[in-house]
Amino acid sequence: NRFKMPFLDRSKLAKNPVSIKLFGIMSSKQTTLCLAADLTDSTKILNLAEQVGPYICALKTHIDIVEDFHPNLIQPLKDIAKRHNFVLFEDRKFADIGNTVEMQYSKGIYQISSWASLVTAHSLTGKGVLDAIKGAPGNEERGVFLLAETSAAGSLINDTYTKATLKLTADYPDLVSGIVCQNPLFSDSPGLIQLTPGVKLESKGDNLGQQYNTPDYVVIEKGADIAVVGRGITEAADPVTAAKLYRDVLWKAYEKRIEN
Ligand code: BMP
């Protein structure tokens, strides 16, 4: 099963090109850390990306929170991602009918499909979302992380929804990179990546329902392959030291998990 398999072995079983790339980056840079760069200022995002670039496998954005957004932000962000070898990941959580998603993904001021190798989507509206992302113009290399669970307290997602999401995933092996979830929902399908947000070394949550677990717990007990860390890094006194620390702790947990 995937919990005991090294990433490089799993990359051979992955069908999505971005997953294959991610497994390679994770192995060579020895990092499973995805930074949630939830900052509202372009320059701050670029500076942070440059500084923590060596320690992350992916940089996750919410591009619609950037107050001074200009398309000029994208090229330098792509350059930094290339130089430090990490993947750009827009956490758009698409959830509309396919036709609307296609436009949201490729048009408007953000033109997400032209720069983000990875995006998130809700499975709520079914296969149309995936068909839209698959067929829209933009970068050839694209992957989707489908939300099967959330870290939010009181989430309306239930077991039936989670199971149906996994079933949908199976129909799009070449498009779906992985699943966003909190529990080890799939032990087979080693080509799929488990992405787990709500990760922090300390603190139990925020006042808006976020629920945190520690890096060790999510990787060893809950099967996380990639851990998303936002405020644990962005709000640390020294974000670069914090990123290094999260990277090290997460990687040790992964090594412990695959150890026989
Ligand atoms: P933080 O570590 O600061 O709580 O940030 C978590 C990030 O992960 C946010 O960008 C949020 O949108 C995202 N996220 C989450 O927290 N829980 C989920 O279930 C899914 C998410 O994408």
Residues whose N, C-alpha, C, O or C-beta is under 5 A from the ligand:
A	BS01	BMP	A36 D38 E149 T150 S151 A152 P197 G198 V199 Q210 V228 V229 G230 R231 G232
